[in-house]
Amino acid sequence: MRTVYVTEKGATLRREGALLRLVLRGESLAEISAHDLGQMVLMGNVSLTPGALDLLLERNVDTVFLTHHGRFRARLTGGLSTNVRLRLAQYRCLVDPDLALAAARSIVEAKIANSRTFIQRFRRRHGERDELVYAERALGAARLRTALCSTLDEVRGCEGSAAAAYFRAFGSLIRVPGFSFDGRNRHPPLDPVNALLSLGYTLLANNVEAAIEVVGLDPYLGSLHAPAPGRPSLACDLMEEFRVPAVDALVVAALNRGAIPPEGFEDAGPGEPVVMRKETVRAFVHMFESRMRGPAQPVCPGAAATYRGAIEAQVRRFARYLTSEERPYQPYRPR
């Protein structure tokens, strides 16, 4: 199933039979067939006619509304999964302190290990940097501490300290002039690197939540992220394993290869959010979708060897953990 992104400001999607036509100021820009459309992501000021809305609902297309800068606004989906037994298993498992702790611990260990592996590979290719050496050591220690955690709060503390160590060194991974990274900031992001990371994480979260809906789980009950109004905690949990390989590595490669130049952003002034130009958003969305469709280490024999396939297979693996078919939970750890 395809994912289609619409980034054209002021455009309208109209229905023509089983097609969606993208129109801007009376001019037809594209035709989108609905027969194999799995997800539609609308960014910024994009309108739907009632007919287009009806077609998306009729075909049960996961439709996501983002701001132009990539912040989540809303989601339009069909009805809830009818797999009541799976959801009951999820509720029973994730309210069990021991099972919730075990799942959260596995997820955080994998996230830390993936971060450490990314830094190790960068060091081998580009030489030693003190910041990277320190980060690698700190991540190794955080992973060992995580394995010994006996409460969810301890796991969350280890995840937070590991993320702080990782992002202290993240700026050293960017080797081109014109970009700087002094730490993670968001809501809103204040510099180009953070803006790309935030957009990438939003797009990744959409893919993970879509896979959760396909499998039939409740996206709002997880283990690592506590339940909160409006937060898809399970999606936040399961995307942790994919942050580094699917987003961080993509951002670093895009910047270091010159695919996104410094001129692709507008500085609104001190303390104000950075503004991504339309061309930058479009280019990064294209690169992200290429990553989702591109090769990834398969989760299990028979699973699609793409990142999107790996995400869905990983969600199914988590469902098997919830139903006691596969324990302990095995998170995504690409070699």
Order of alpha helices (4+ residues) and beta strands (2+ residues): beta-beta-beta-beta-beta-beta-alpha-beta-beta-alpha-alpha-alpha-alpha-alpha-alpha-alpha-beta-beta-alpha-alpha
